[in-house]
């Protein structure tokens, strides 16, 4: 094994250990982190915004986007956060953010008609430029993803019976609606969920997946050509109600994927809230031991072939077998989770909560 391979394996083992250490800590009340050397460590943000958009770059730099037009950035590992919200954006609901480094990031605001917008910064949030404003009252944009620093997509709920895909080739400076000829028809009542910035995810230079709910069946759509043509596959995650379906996806490569979801209503159970694919989303099978409740976000631990985290309002779950079985490791509330290639994991959610997974080292 090369020295780089050994380093990556050590990072993966450390992060898995940090997640497992949460189970050994004193039980935490909802919204709190157990007092332990390793586990989720909440960072002070100074705001009560709800952060469903999260884009960590590395162990020092991360961006978060949320309610009331709020965008935060840290460059010191979460010890301090700087409010870099766009001027005059207080009425916008940011639900997704994609960051390229400490200076360049793109945020997506959701909503009907002109409430759906994309803004971009190239100076760490000191100034923002609006690069897209939706003018179609029928469209409602939910999520976005980038394949690299130039090529990215954003998705809207169905318009004229098909999901609408927005494309950029210049890092989010300009956007164009892609033709819908290669998009399958949406099911009656079907839509995406703007819950975690993970209803549209990519892996590699061309593959992208879209998660759905609300219809009779929860589906995952896949494109291998950056959104020009798509195929749809049924999943075992329950649907049949506007509050049910697949809420979050994560692919560690173009083959291995995890889907999480359920019913976001607090008084409703979420049986079979997880599913796994090993063929690029062509087929999905239910998790043998799924997360015990609704989960909106999921992320593979870096450099691990089997470990991932899922988060939701009632806790964090860990899998060490590729999503087949899950165990709850924390009871704090988070909406989304993401990990970086250099070995750090972050989570964010309601009441200004943003946390890092500390290894205790």
C-alpha positions as a Python dict, from the first residue, in 0.01 Angstrom:
ca = {
    (1, 'X'): (0, 0, 0),
    (2, 'X'): (132, 346, -90),
    (3, 'X'): (184, 614, 175),
    (4, 'X'): (-114, 805, 31),
    (5, 'X'): (-328, 492, 55),
    (6, 'X'): (-224, 440, 415),
    (7, 'X'): (-305, 803, 497),
    (8, 'X'): (-650, 776, 343),
    (9, 'X'): (-723, 453, 527),
    (10, 'X'): (-617, 612, 858),
    (11, 'X'): (-850, 907, 795),
    (12, 'X'): (-1138, 673, 718),
    (13, 'X'): (-1075, 463, 1028),
    (14, 'X'): (-1051, 778, 1240),
    (15, 'X'): (-1384, 910, 1116),
    (16, 'X'): (-1558, 578, 1164),
    (17, 'X'): (-1416, 569, 1516),
    (18, 'X'): (-1546, 919, 1579),
    (19, 'X'): (-1895, 819, 1470),
    (20, 'X'): (-1886, 503, 1679),
    (21, 'X'): (-1759, 701, 1978),
    (22, 'X'): (-2090, 885, 1983),
    (23, 'X'): (-2258, 562, 2093),
    (24, 'X'): (-2022, 532, 2390),
    (25, 'X'): (-2076, 886, 2514),
    (26, 'X'): (-2333, 989, 2769),
    (27, 'X'): (-2682, 1004, 2614),
    (28, 'X'): (-2750, 1344, 2464),
    (29, 'X'): (-3071, 1539, 2479),
    (30, 'X'): (-3221, 1627, 2142),
    (31, 'X'): (-3019, 1903, 1982),
    (32, 'X'): (-2709, 1848, 2195),
    (33, 'X'): (-2384, 1668, 2129),
    (34, 'X'): (-2249, 1410, 2376),
    (35, 'X'): (-1945, 1519, 2572),
    (36, 'X'): (-1675, 1302, 2424),
    (37, 'X'): (-1332, 1341, 2271),
    (38, 'X'): (-1474, 1226, 1939),
    (39, 'X'): (-1811, 1293, 1774),
    (40, 'X'): (-2022, 1583, 1651),
    (41, 'X'): (-1887, 1907, 1791),
    (42, 'X'): (-2128, 2198, 1747),
    (43, 'X'): (-1964, 2522, 1638),
    (44, 'X'): (-2091, 2870, 1736),
    (45, 'X'): (-2263, 3046, 1445),
    (46, 'X'): (-2439, 3338, 1614),
    (47, 'X'): (-2763, 3290, 1420),
    (48, 'X'): (-3088, 3095, 1447),
    (49, 'X'): (-3120, 3035, 1072),
    (50, 'X'): (-3192, 2683, 952),
    (51, 'X'): (-2909, 2557, 733),
    (52, 'X'): (-3024, 2297, 480),
    (53, 'X'): (-2744, 2393, 241),
    (54, 'X'): (-2390, 2285, 332),
    (55, 'X'): (-2065, 2280, 133),
    (56, 'X'): (-1748, 2192, 321),
    (57, 'X'): (-1435, 2234, 112),
    (58, 'X'): (-1178, 2085, 351),
    (59, 'X'): (-1110, 2055, 725),
    (60, 'X'): (-1081, 2436, 757),
    (61, 'X'): (-1318, 2585, 501),
    (62, 'X'): (-1694, 2535, 477),
    (63, 'X'): (-2001, 2725, 358),
    (64, 'X'): (-2358, 2701, 486),
    (65, 'X'): (-2676, 2848, 334),
    (66, 'X'): (-3015, 2871, 496),
    (67, 'X'): (-3329, 3057, 586),
    (68, 'X'): (-3371, 3435, 588),
    (69, 'X'): (-3116, 3468, 308),
    (70, 'X'): (-2832, 3362, 537),
    (71, 'X'): (-2493, 3246, 411),
    (72, 'X'): (-2204, 3171, 648),
    (73, 'X'): (-1840, 3084, 581),
    (74, 'X'): (-1562, 2953, 804),
    (75, 'X'): (-1191, 2930, 721),
    (76, 'X'): (-1071, 2811, 1063),
    (77, 'X'): (-1245, 2477, 1097),
    (78, 'X'): (-1565, 2617, 1245),
    (79, 'X'): (-1410, 2803, 1538),
    (80, 'X'): (-1565, 3116, 1394),
    (81, 'X'): (-1819, 3185, 1120),
    (82, 'X'): (-1846, 3499, 910),
    (83, 'X'): (-2186, 3616, 791),
    (84, 'X'): (-2142, 3669, 417),
    (85, 'X'): (-2512, 3685, 325),
    (86, 'X'): (-2598, 3862, -1),
    (87, 'X'): (-2728, 4214, 49),
    (88, 'X'): (-3106, 4238, 36),
    (89, 'X'): (-3159, 3861, 41),
    (90, 'X'): (-3350, 3847, 370),
    (91, 'X'): (-3668, 3718, 203),
    (92, 'X'): (-3495, 3436, 18),
    (93, 'X'): (-3478, 3074, 131),
    (94, 'X'): (-3140, 2927, 48),
    (95, 'X'): (-3155, 2547, 37),
    (96, 'X'): (-2836, 2453, -144),
    (97, 'X'): (-2478, 2578, -174),
    (98, 'X'): (-2189, 2446, -382),
    (99, 'X'): (-1841, 2575, -300),
    (100, 'X'): (-1520, 2543, -500),
    (101, 'X'): (-1281, 2696, -246),
    (102, 'X'): (-1271, 2967, 22),
    (103, 'X'): (-1360, 3242, -227),
    (104, 'X'): (-1593, 3091, -486),
    (105, 'X'): (-1939, 2954, -412),
    (106, 'X'): (-2287, 2930, -568),
    (107, 'X'): (-2614, 2936, -370),
    (108, 'X'): (-2965, 2834, -472),
    (109, 'X'): (-3280, 3000, -341),
    (110, 'X'): (-3604, 2803, -370),
    (111, 'X'): (-3963, 2901, -427),
    (112, 'X'): (-4227, 2957, -689),
    (113, 'X'): (-4152, 3186, -979),
    (114, 'X'): (-3892, 3453, -912),
    (115, 'X'): (-3823, 3325, -561),
    (116, 'X'): (-3605, 3059, -728),
    (117, 'X'): (-3267, 3220, -793),
    (118, 'X'): (-2897, 3142, -821),
    (119, 'X'): (-2628, 3375, -684),
    (120, 'X'): (-2250, 3348, -715),
    (121, 'X'): (-1953, 3498, -532),
    (122, 'X'): (-1587, 3508, -629),
    (123, 'X'): (-1456, 3702, -329),
    (124, 'X'): (-1555, 3495, -28),
    (125, 'X'): (-1904, 3642, -5),
    (126, 'X'): (-1801, 4009, 6),
    (127, 'X'): (-2011, 4060, -308),
    (128, 'X'): (-2266, 3844, -487),
    (129, 'X'): (-2394, 3839, -844),
    (130, 'X'): (-2736, 3703, -937),
    (131, 'X'): (-2677, 3469, -1231),
    (132, 'X'): (-3027, 3322, -1266),
    (133, 'X'): (-3380, 3426, -1173),
    (134, 'X'): (-3668, 3198, -1262),
    (135, 'X'): (-3939, 3375, -1463),
    (136, 'X'): (-4172, 3077, -1508),
    (137, 'X'): (-4439, 3075, -1238),
    (138, 'X'): (-4479, 2698, -1285),
    (139, 'X'): (-4117, 2619, -1195),
    (140, 'X'): (-3983, 2561, -843),
    (141, 'X'): (-3611, 2484, -816),
    (142, 'X'): (-3500, 2247, -539),
    (143, 'X'): (-3133, 2142, -567),
    (144, 'X'): (-2814, 2179, -766),
    (145, 'X'): (-2489, 1991, -816),
    (146, 'X'): (-2155, 2046, -985),
    (147, 'X'): (-1945, 1790, -1173),
    (148, 'X'): (-1638, 2014, -1157),
    (149, 'X'): (-1560, 2384, -1123),
    (150, 'X'): (-1731, 2467, -1453),
    (151, 'X'): (-2014, 2222, -1520),
    (152, 'X'): (-2322, 2204, -1300),
    (153, 'X'): (-2698, 2144, -1299),
    (154, 'X'): (-3000, 2262, -1104),
    (155, 'X'): (-3341, 2093, -1104),
    (156, 'X'): (-3698, 2217, -1082),
    (157, 'X'): (-4015, 2031, -996),
    (158, 'X'): (-4203, 1916, -1306),
    (159, 'X'): (-4317, 2173, -1560),
    (160, 'X'): (-4554, 2045, -1829),
    (161, 'X'): (-4519, 1699, -1679),
    (162, 'X'): (-4138, 1672, -1675),
    (163, 'X'): (-3859, 1781, -1443),
    (164, 'X'): (-3683, 2091, -1566),
    (165, 'X'): (-3302, 2091, -1571),
    (166, 'X'): (-3087, 2403, -1568),
    (167, 'X'): (-2726, 2380, -1688),
    (168, 'X'): (-2411, 2587, -1648),
    (169, 'X'): (-2077, 2548, -1826),
    (170, 'X'): (-1897, 2842, -1667),
    (171, 'X'): (-1910, 2776, -1294),
    (172, 'X'): (-2254, 2924, -1240),
    (173, 'X'): (-2199, 3257, -1413),
    (174, 'X'): (-2473, 3177, -1666),
    (175, 'X'): (-2746, 2912, -1693),
    (176, 'X'): (-2957, 2757, -1969),
    (177, 'X'): (-3265, 2533, -1952),
    (178, 'X'): (-3189, 2197, -2112),
    (179, 'X'): (-3430, 2036, -2362),
    (180, 'X'): (-3685, 1809, -2196),
    (181, 'X'): (-3703, 1550, -2474),
    (182, 'X'): (-3476, 1308, -2284),
    (183, 'X'): (-3663, 1339, -1954),
    (184, 'X'): (-3922, 1073, -1861),
    (185, 'X'): (-4271, 1187, -1766),
    (186, 'X'): (-4320, 1268, -1400),
    (187, 'X'): (-4573, 1070, -1199),
    (188, 'X'): (-4889, 1249, -1082),
    (189, 'X'): (-4802, 1451, -772),
    (190, 'X'): (-4431, 1374, -801),
    (191, 'X'): (-4170, 1636, -706),
    (192, 'X'): (-3831, 1682, -545),
    (193, 'X'): (-3764, 1775, -183),
    (194, 'X'): (-3555, 2085, -105),
    (195, 'X'): (-3464, 1945, 235),
    (196, 'X'): (-3088, 1899, 228),
    (197, 'X'): (-2942, 2002, -105),
    (198, 'X'): (-2919, 1631, -192),
    (199, 'X'): (-3214, 1570, -423),
    (200, 'X'): (-2971, 1620, -714),
    (201, 'X'): (-2621, 1470, -679),
    (202, 'X'): (-2337, 1381, -912),
    (203, 'X'): (-2033, 1152, -921),
    (204, 'X'): (-1756, 1179, -1175),
    (205, 'X'): (-1761, 1399, -1484),
    (206, 'X'): (-2103, 1311, -1630),
    (207, 'X'): (-2327, 1101, -1398),
    (208, 'X'): (-2609, 1266, -1202),
    (209, 'X'): (-2905, 1135, -1002),
    (210, 'X'): (-3237, 1300, -910),
    (211, 'X'): (-3448, 1191, -610),
    (212, 'X'): (-3827, 1210, -607),
    (213, 'X'): (-4127, 1172, -379),
    (214, 'X'): (-4489, 1271, -352),
    (215, 'X'): (-4607, 1032, -622),
    (216, 'X'): (-4731, 677, -590),
    (217, 'X'): (-4370, 551, -602),
    (218, 'X'): (-4047, 712, -484),
    (219, 'X'): (-3805, 708, -775),
    (220, 'X'): (-3446, 792, -862),
    (221, 'X'): (-3371, 928, -1209),
    (222, 'X'): (-3022, 887, -1358),
    (223, 'X'): (-2841, 1064, -1639),
    (224, 'X'): (-2501, 964, -1775),
    (225, 'X'): (-2467, 1265, -2006),
    (226, 'X'): (-2495, 1564, -1771),
    (227, 'X'): (-2870, 1585, -1779),
    (228, 'X'): (-2958, 1545, -2146),
    (229, 'X'): (-3120, 1201, -2120),
    (230, 'X'): (-3258, 1024, -1814),
    (231, 'X'): (-3389, 686, -1699),
    (232, 'X'): (-3620, 639, -1399),
    (233, 'X'): (-3606, 356, -1144),
    (234, 'X'): (-3847, 270, -864),
    (235, 'X'): (-3711, 251, -509),
    (236, 'X'): (-3848, 66, -203),
    (237, 'X'): (-3865, 388, 1),
    (238, 'X'): (-4236, 448, 77),
    (239, 'X'): (-4419, 724, -108),
    (240, 'X'): (-4785, 773, -195),
    (241, 'X'): (-4814, 1101, -5),
    (242, 'X'): (-4678, 1454, -65),
    (243, 'X'): (-4467, 1420, 253),
    (244, 'X'): (-4303, 1087, 161),
    (245, 'X'): (-4024, 978, -67),
    (246, 'X'): (-3650, 991, -122),
    (247, 'X'): (-3506, 1308, 29),
    (248, 'X'): (-3131, 1257, -1),
    (249, 'X'): (-2884, 1069, -222),
    (250, 'X'): (-2512, 1000, -202),
    (251, 'X'): (-2294, 820, -457),
    (252, 'X'): (-1933, 743, -367),
    (253, 'X'): (-1865, 664, -734),
    (254, 'X'): (-2078, 612, -1044),
    (255, 'X'): (-2189, 268, -917),
    (256, 'X'): (-2248, 268, -539),
    (257, 'X'): (-2532, 480, -403),
    (258, 'X'): (-2743, 528, -91),
    (259, 'X'): (-3091, 678, -72),
    (260, 'X'): (-3260, 802, 246),
    (261, 'X'): (-3599, 954, 314),
    (262, 'X'): (-3930, 863, 468),
    (263, 'X'): (-4213, 1086, 590),
    (264, 'X'): (-4099, 1427, 717),
    (265, 'X'): (-4405, 1478, 939),
    (266, 'X'): (-4316, 1440, 1306),
    (267, 'X'): (-4623, 1232, 1391),
    (268, 'X'): (-4576, 981, 1108),
    (269, 'X'): (-4350, 674, 1106),
    (270, 'X'): (-4090, 622, 834),
    (271, 'X'): (-4049, 249, 773),
    (272, 'X'): (-3789, 151, 518),
    (273, 'X'): (-3621, 491, 516),
    (274, 'X'): (-3309, 366, 337),
    (275, 'X'): (-3213, 189, 15),
    (276, 'X'): (-2893, 85, -161),
    (277, 'X'): (-2779, 58, -522),
    (278, 'X'): (-2467, -115, -651),
    (279, 'X'): (-2533, -66, -1023),
    (280, 'X'): (-2545, 309, -1064),
    (281, 'X'): (-2910, 342, -967),
    (282, 'X'): (-3051, 94, -1219),
    (283, 'X'): (-3190, -108, -927),
    (284, 'X'): (-3244, -36, -558),
    (285, 'X'): (-3289, -275, -268),
    (286, 'X'): (-3413, -189, 80),
    (287, 'X'): (-3173, -161, 371),
    (288, 'X'): (-3198, -473, 588),
    (289, 'X'): (-3189, -254, 898),
    (290, 'X'): (-3289, 95, 781),
    (291, 'X'): (-3257, 421, 971),
    (292, 'X'): (-3528, 419, 1240),
    (293, 'X'): (-3687, 748, 1132),
    (294, 'X'): (-3707, 1005, 855),
    (295, 'X'): (-3365, 1107, 727),
    (296, 'X'): (-3301, 1395, 487),
    (297, 'X'): (-2922, 1387, 435),
    (298, 'X'): (-2658, 1123, 371),
    (299, 'X'): (-2284, 1121, 299),
    (300, 'X'): (-2013, 861, 244),
    (301, 'X'): (-1717, 889, 477),
    (302, 'X'): (-1411, 988, 274),
    (303, 'X'): (-1194, 707, 138),
    (304, 'X'): (-1425, 441, 279),
    (305, 'X'): (-1599, 184, 63),
    (306, 'X'): (-1853, 88, 331),
    (307, 'X'): (-1910, 369, 585),
    (308, 'X'): (-2165, 650, 559),
    (309, 'X'): (-2367, 884, 781),
    (310, 'X'): (-2736, 973, 755),
    (311, 'X'): (-2897, 1264, 940),
    (312, 'X'): (-3243, 1394, 1019),
    (313, 'X'): (-3437, 1588, 1283),
    (314, 'X'): (-3419, 1299, 1534),
    (315, 'X'): (-3061, 1187, 1495),
    (316, 'X'): (-2756, 1063, 1309),
    (317, 'X'): (-2713, 704, 1190),
    (318, 'X'): (-2397, 520, 1086),
    (319, 'X'): (-2356, 233, 841),
    (320, 'X'): (-2033, 37, 806),
    (321, 'X'): (-2162, -206, 544),
    (322, 'X'): (-2252, 22, 256),
    (323, 'X'): (-2603, 111, 370),
    (324, 'X'): (-2737, -237, 437),
    (325, 'X'): (-2765, -182, 814),
    (326, 'X'): (-2774, 137, 1020),
    (327, 'X'): (-2732, 221, 1389),
    (328, 'X'): (-2817, 550, 1558),
    (329, 'X'): (-2509, 726, 1695),
    (330, 'X'): (-2650, 1066, 1800),
    (331, 'X'): (-2989, 1221, 1877),
    (332, 'X'): (-2920, 1581, 1775),
    (333, 'X'): (-3117, 1744, 1494),
    (334, 'X'): (-2946, 1792, 1156),
    (335, 'X'): (-3084, 1836, 805),
    (336, 'X'): (-2779, 1766, 591),
    (337, 'X'): (-2431, 1616, 609),
    (338, 'X'): (-2125, 1621, 386),
    (339, 'X'): (-1764, 1504, 394),
    (340, 'X'): (-1448, 1629, 223),
    (341, 'X'): (-1163, 1447, 46),
    (342, 'X'): (-913, 1555, 313),
    (343, 'X'): (-1103, 1368, 583),
    (344, 'X'): (-1355, 1594, 755),
    (345, 'X'): (-1733, 1558, 795),
    (346, 'X'): (-1979, 1838, 867),
    (347, 'X'): (-2352, 1857, 945),
    (348, 'X'): (-2600, 2145, 970),
    (349, 'X'): (-2963, 2207, 1053),
    (350, 'X'): (-3211, 2408, 1255),
    (351, 'X'): (-3147, 2688, 1504),
    (352, 'X'): (-2813, 2783, 1352),
    (353, 'X'): (-2657, 2442, 1423),
    (354, 'X'): (-2343, 2348, 1232),
    (355, 'X'): (-2111, 2075, 1358),
    (356, 'X'): (-1790, 1896, 1269),
    (357, 'X'): (-1718, 1530, 1326),
    (358, 'X'): (-1408, 1537, 1543),
    (359, 'X'): (-1181, 1233, 1560),
    (360, 'X'): (-1048, 1314, 1904),
    (361, 'X'): (-693, 1326, 1774),
}
